[in-house]
Structure formats: C-alpha cells, structure tokens
C-alpha cells in the first residue's frame, strides 16, 4: 500500500513505479486524519492512472466534493497484463489480498466504501465474501457501502465458456460458475443490502448498481440481480461510459456521490453509551452513575477519537431534571438504531432499562461492549454472550473492586474501534 499526502487530488508523478502496489491512497494529510475512505476498483484491462485510466475524473471529483473522506485506487493484473504469467493470480487470490488490506492496513478507517467497475465489482464482492468466510466481522462492519458499476454479478454471456480453461479472467466471468455462485451464496446468507435494515442475524452493507442501457458486455439481469429498482441507476451509454463523468453535474456522478454520502453517514452516533438513570433511588446514586458515564464519555472522545456519543444523561445534571425530561421510547430507540457501537456501563447489579437496551443492541446487530465491575452482576445470557455465535460481537471488560480498577482498564480503549471487534472472556 502506498500513501500520497496532498491537499488537492493529483495523480502521482511516478505512478508507473507504483505498479506493484495494490492500493494507492490519496490522503489529505496527517493533520486531517480522515476516518472515511472510498476505494475505486477497475475492471478487466483497467488502469489506475494515465491517459487511459478507467475512472477519468471520478476519483478527483469525489476527493474535491466530499472533504471528510480520503480516496484510494486499487489495481491488479488482468487481461493483457496476464501475459506476464509469473505475476498473474486468480481473482479469488486477489480478493484474499484485498480483504487482508481492508482488515489490517486500513483498520484506522472507520468507514470504507467500495466502488467497483465491471470485474472490479466482482473483486469487491469477492473480498467481502472472503471476510465473511474467515469470520473477520470487525473488518466487515467497517465496510459502509458497495457501489457496483456495470458489474456482471451473474457473469458475462459475452465471454466464451471455453476461454475459462485458459484465462483466470474468463474463469471468473463465466456465467453461473463456481466463483460467482460462492460469492452470491455468501451475500444471500450473510448480508442485507439495504441501509434501513438492522438485524442480529446478518451484517448490513448498503449496495447499489449503475447499469448502462446499451452495455454490450453485461446484461441488466446480471448487473442488477438481487436489488430493488430503487437501488439501480440505468443510464444511456455502454460499458465504459458510466464511469467517466465529464463534470460534477453528470447524472451518474451525482447519483453515485449521494450514495457514497449515504454510506458514510449511516450512523448519527459513533457510540451509544448506556448507563442506569431511572432506576436509581436517590440523588447520590444518580450523581455517582452520571459522573462515571461522563468520565467514560471523555475517554471515548479524547483517547479513541469518537466524536459523536449518545448519552441520555449528558445534559441532565440532577435526578430531578431527568425525571422532568420526557425521553420517549421512540427517541431512545432511534438513537440506538443510528449508533454504530453499543457500550454498557454497569458498575453494580441493578434492575434497569439498560439491560433492555443491551438486548436491543444485539437485535440490531450492534457490536457491543459491557464495561462492568463484576461480570457476575450481569444476567446469565448476557454473561455468556461473548461465547455465542452472534453476528454482532460482544466483549465484556471487568474492572474489579479496586478504586483504581476502572482507570487501569481504560488503556484498552486506546485500541479504538478494535475494542468492539475482540472477544474477551475474562
């Protein structure tokens, strides 16, 4: 992976020397420290840079129009490049490489949007499939959206089947071939493709497609399979026209840009911080719990760089203020639904709606952390949740009875989002 720090998007002067780098990221500089990334993946015989680059000005326009995101371009060997057979690997192997890059080098990005053209869309789907099969749920959870542009999800009927014996590309593009079938099964069995769906049984990766009305290489059934018409954009033009906007008012570019923004803005809050309030008997208990929650909220912001945290008691300084506040069930649920992670603060055994919220979080598929003094204070099912086969991981951290126990364990929060991706059965 190669990183180019720049305030304005520009192709690297030495881009030919980067041919061995699978991913080049145009980063806005360390001072910006963006947590969102859009990756463009070319198709058959595609190129990342140069006069005949696949994407034209598409990456440049996204870099300029969405300042909170960095832009990456993924390149791999296809087509005529496979004449150097010693550098040629199957698309399945390339997907493993891509998936590992998403998992490790890109772990500092909170949200990644994948945009793939033609066979590049298949590579994006295959990388996601690899993350599913290897159980990398933390990396999978960071994929905020998938945009497939003229991608043959069922293969291409224009590719003669006999070529699959000679070409890895033709093998990948074979209609209803094993490669296509395995990816499709993983998506059907493990993913929802609509951002409005939150559930414990599957992860959600919002997905859209762009189709060319006169695309010779990819028919509309193949490019749009499994998606509602509202998630498709059909435009005039052929296979290559849909990916090279002339300007920022281009119809396809405008539509894709809005879908990227939807993917990046799926969550209103980084963390939903749940702490008992209504069940507390007196002002002293209320202040103790609230101070604990506010302390944890500060740690999450200062040490973990979480900027948006929902805590219902943040502005309610006294128990009387809380009781006077009309916090509806709908408001609470909406905040939890639009939060990326769930954090339960449970210093002692108490009957509280926070346990109900924890159940909601699991039902919505939210990676959850239970931050407790003693795990025995939790109900049995919650104590055993880290060992269960749930789509959303649950991690329990105990800080014991020592006065300094809480602060001693807070260094774990330096792991940032990986805190929600690890199992802990201590």
Secondary structure, 3 states (H helix, E strand, C coil): CEEEECCCCCCCCCHHHHCCCCEEEEECCCCCCCCEEEEEECCCCCCCCCCCCCCCCHHHHHHHHCCCEEEEEECCCCHHHHHCHHHCCCHHHHHHHHHHHHHCCCCCCCEEEEEEECHHHHHHHHHHHHHHHCCCHHHHHCEEEEEEECCCCCCCCCCCHHHHHCCHHHHHHCCCCHHHHHHHHHHHHHEECCCCCCCCCCEECEEEEEEECCCCCCCHHHHHCCCCHHHEEEECCCCCHHHCCCCCCCHHHHHHHHHHHHHHCCCCEEEEEEECCCCCCCHHHHHHHHHHHHHHHHHHHHCCCCCCEECCCCCCCCHHHHHHCCCCHHHHHHHHHCEEEEEEEECCCCCCCHHHHHHHHHHCCCEEEEEECCHHHCCHHHHCHHHCCCCCCEEEEECCCCCCHHHHHHHHHHHHHHHHHCCCCC
